[in-house]
Amino acid sequence: MKQIPIRKVEKNTPAIIAGCMRFADKSVEEVNTFIHGVLELGIDYFDHADIYGNGKCEELFGKAMKNDSSIDREKICIQSKCGVRLGIDFDLSKEHILNSVDGILDRLQTEYLDVLLLHRPDALFEPEEIAEALDKLESSGKVRTFGVSNFKPMQIELLKKCVKQELVINQLQFSLPVSNMIAGSMEMNMESPGSIDHDGNVLDYCRLHDMTIQAWSPFQMPAWQGVFLGNDRYADLNREIDILSEKYNVTPTAIASAWILRHPAKMQIVSGSTSLARMKEIASACDIELTREEWYKLYLSAGHLLP
Ligand SMILES: NC(=O)c1ccc[n+]([C@@H]2O[C@H](COP(=O)([O-])OP(=O)(O)OC[C@H]3O[C@@H](n4cnc5c(N)ncnc54)[C@H](OP(=O)(O)O)[C@@H]3O)[C@@H](O)[C@H]2O)c1
């Protein structure tokens, strides 16, 4: 499995991460089989959040790990997130962060998290409070490394004013159809919708500050409308993907993954599949390097513009 080094994380950091958001309706046995299957593919990095399945996803994972001494906790990376309260609000208060991490550790049945991400910016966040929470989590050994998700550059700068730990990851939605963070810079000073700066140049910011981008929902259309692969709404894109699937002798899922991995920002892919066959397809993207022309052709066929 191709590795994408992340600053401050001293374990394997594979190009593909197993996202655990869709585990809620699985059994402990099914989750255990999935964990073993992805480990065999070299995917030993798991992404959680306290809200996935309202805690159920972490709980199932914890049980699946606990009952299995053949899985070495020290060898795998477990990442989770806090700061969203389902159906209520966003909460990055010190109290919420600390309580949330205790709940996460309890459900996952582990002593520590390899990585904690602040899930989304909270309009009422106070950097001083967050700094105190992160200090406590670090000094108690509950969390080893920190990052953010869905944060804009200036919000990260504001955090950095007080937070002394390095923030080494920004998890962001990114896929062929959802690539505002590329369109915003490419359609510079144009009047097209893509030229709108949605994110404060977060892609360039992360590259500049050596923050690893983790691309979430890599196969989804915008606004939770389902998978774009095989969808008629993206007929041109699917046509180009099929041509490349044939050329590289891999599935369309692998081509969509290879498109993300080809970007020099060296992003990780956070897959949400619970199917081992699909995870194998995604992993096969690590063996492909799309040409510059292929990369741009896919980008354009997803409906984006170039100046
Ligand atoms: N930071 C954030 O704000 C945030 C937000 C959302 C998600 N996430 C993280 O990102 C992970 C991935 O999110 P996601 O599940 O929305 O992303 P995804 O990997 O784009 O979607 C996976 C879903 O699409 C289905 N699917 C159907 N056809 C597919 C195909 N050809 N190729 C791939 N998948 C196909 C999968 O089904 P099968 O199971 O049958 O393969 C699965 O249900 C989550 O698990 C979570 O860890 C983070």
The ligand as a Gaussian input file, in Angstrom:
#p B3LYP/6-31G(d) Opt

LIG

0 1
 N      -15.101000      15.185000       7.803000
 C      -16.342000      15.169000       7.403000
 O      -17.093000      16.158000       7.523000
 C      -16.876000      13.911000       6.760000
 C      -18.141000      13.902000       6.176000
 C      -18.604000      12.709000       5.586000
 C      -17.788000      11.575000       5.593000
 N      -16.570000      11.611000       6.203000
 C      -15.675000      10.410000       6.216000
 O      -15.488000      10.024000       4.879000
 C      -15.818000       8.640000       4.727000
 C      -16.340000       8.431000       3.339000
 O      -17.592000       9.083000       3.166000
 P      -18.698000       8.472000       2.218000
 O      -19.096000       7.131000       2.699000
 O      -19.723000       9.507000       2.030000
 O      -17.856000       8.333000       0.878000
 P      -17.778000       7.400000      -0.372000
 O      -16.626000       6.478000      -0.208000
 O      -17.728000       8.363000      -1.520000
 O      -19.158000       6.577000      -0.465000
 C      -19.262000       5.263000      -0.026000
 C      -20.665000       4.791000      -0.258000
 O      -20.924000       4.760000      -1.668000
 C      -21.306000       3.424000      -2.029000
 N      -20.906000       3.125000      -3.412000
 C      -21.770000       2.735000      -4.393000
 N      -21.133000       2.567000      -5.540000
 C      -19.837000       2.844000      -5.315000
 C      -18.691000       2.824000      -6.138000
 N      -18.739000       2.478000      -7.431000
 N      -17.501000       3.171000      -5.602000
 C      -17.429000       3.525000      -4.303000
 N      -18.508000       3.546000      -3.456000
 C      -19.700000       3.205000      -3.966000
 C      -20.629000       2.544000      -1.005000
 O      -21.301000       1.305000      -0.979000
 P      -20.531000      -0.064000      -0.562000
 O      -20.395000      -0.044000       0.932000
 O      -21.442000      -1.122000      -1.070000
 O      -19.196000      -0.074000      -1.268000
 C      -20.853000       3.376000       0.247000
 O      -22.188000       3.239000       0.709000
 C      -16.801000       8.351000       5.856000
 O      -16.802000       6.991000       6.238000
 C      -16.240000       9.208000       6.957000
 O      -15.190000       8.512000       7.591000
 C      -16.090000      12.765000       6.756000

